[in-house]
């Protein structure tokens, strides 16, 4: 009887964990969708330049391979953050004002 109860509890716990994981994944997808929509609206309204205009400026100033990009809104302004592997092997985070396309700072990781 105890073995059955333990097995039942394990199955119920695993099922609850799967439900919670599914709910968390659904919430994350919804957050991603809302974020993409906000970025699209920012580009359409001129609050942020599209990547097609930012990338040539960035490549002209920072030599290396872009391996990632993130966009976020801080203090009412949009910013791009690029992860770059520099030609000398350093890993850089390049912060760019999304409205002007100007590099704000470069951090070595």
TANORDA-V246439 format. One record per backbone hydrogen bond with DSSP energy under -0.5 kcal/mol. NH is the residue of the N-H (numbers start at 1). CO is the residue of the C=O. E is the energy in kcal/mol with one decimal. If there is no record, write none. Layout:
BEGIN
<<NH/CO/E> <NH/CO/E>>
END
This chain:
BEGIN
<<5/1/-2.4> <6/2/-2.6> <7/3/-2.5> <8/4/-2.6> <9/5/-2.6> <10/6/-2.4> <11/7/-2.2> <12/8/-2.6> <13/9/-2.6> <14/10/-2.5> <15/11/-2.4> <16/12/-2.4> <17/13/-2.3> <18/14/-2.2> <19/15/-2.1> <20/16/-2.4> <21/17/-2.5> <22/18/-2.2> <23/19/-2.4> <24/20/-2.3> <25/21/-2.3> <26/22/-2.2> <27/23/-2.3> <28/24/-2.2> <29/25/-2.2> <30/26/-2.1> <31/27/-2.3> <32/28/-2.4> <33/29/-2.3> <34/30/-2.4> <35/31/-2.3> <36/32/-2.7> <37/33/-2.4> <38/34/-2.1> <39/35/-2.4> <40/36/-2.6> <41/37/-2.4> <42/38/-2.0> <43/39/-2.3> <44/40/-2.6> <45/41/-2.2> <46/42/-0.7> <46/43/-0.7> <47/42/-1.7> <48/42/-1.6> <49/98/-3.8> <53/50/-1.8> <54/50/-1.5> <55/51/-2.9> <57/53/-0.7> <58/54/-2.3> <59/55/-3.0> <60/56/-1.5> <61/57/-0.7> <61/58/-1.1> <62/58/-2.7> <64/62/-0.5> <65/85/-2.4> <67/65/-0.5> <67/83/-2.9> <68/83/-1.2> <70/81/-2.1> <72/79/-2.4> <74/72/-0.6> <74/77/-2.9> <77/74/-2.0> <79/72/-2.7> <80/96/-2.8> <81/70/-2.9> <82/94/-2.8> <83/68/-2.4> <84/82/-0.6> <84/92/-3.0> <85/65/-2.9> <86/84/-0.8> <86/90/-3.0> <87/63/-1.0> <89/86/-2.4> <92/84/-3.3> <92/90/-0.6> <93/107/-3.0> <94/82/-3.0> <94/92/-0.6> <95/93/-0.6> <95/105/-2.8> <96/80/-3.0> <96/94/-0.5> <97/102/-2.8> <98/78/-1.9> <98/96/-0.5> <99/78/-0.6> <101/97/-2.6> <104/95/-3.2> <105/95/-1.3> <107/93/-2.8> <109/91/-3.3>>
END
